[in-house]
Amino acid sequence: GLGNSGAEIGIEVCRTHPTLVAGKPAGELPVKHGRTAARFVLPLVRFAGLHVLNLGTPIGRKAIPALKAHGAPLIRT
């Protein structure tokens, strides 16, 4: 599949073997990630997940079905 592990394995194996993966690509994180990015971005994501994107808010009730309909973006290492 095209989850994080499957995509990483597929990228490594495709250099030496013909490779097919199952599933639709969900995209990749559009920003560089790492320790510095995590220090600034993760608190914002955590706040949004706990206080904004929940079933208790109108925006959360609208956004949650859309978030559940797609796979998570790939986190390339």
C-alpha positions, 0 to 999 in steps of 0.5 A: 500500500501507499502508506508511509512504510509501503511508500518508503519500501517501494522507493527503495525497491524500485531502484533494482526491481520493477515495482507496483504499489496499491492505493491512491497517493495522498501527497506528501507534507509540503514543508521540511520536517524535523526537530525545528519544524516540530518545535513550532508546528506540532503545538499548532497542530495539537491545538487545532486538533484538540480545540478546533477540529472536534465535534463540539465546533461547527468547523470541526463537524464540517472538517472531520468527514473530509479528513476521514475520507483521505489518507494521511500525507506521506512523511518522507525520511 
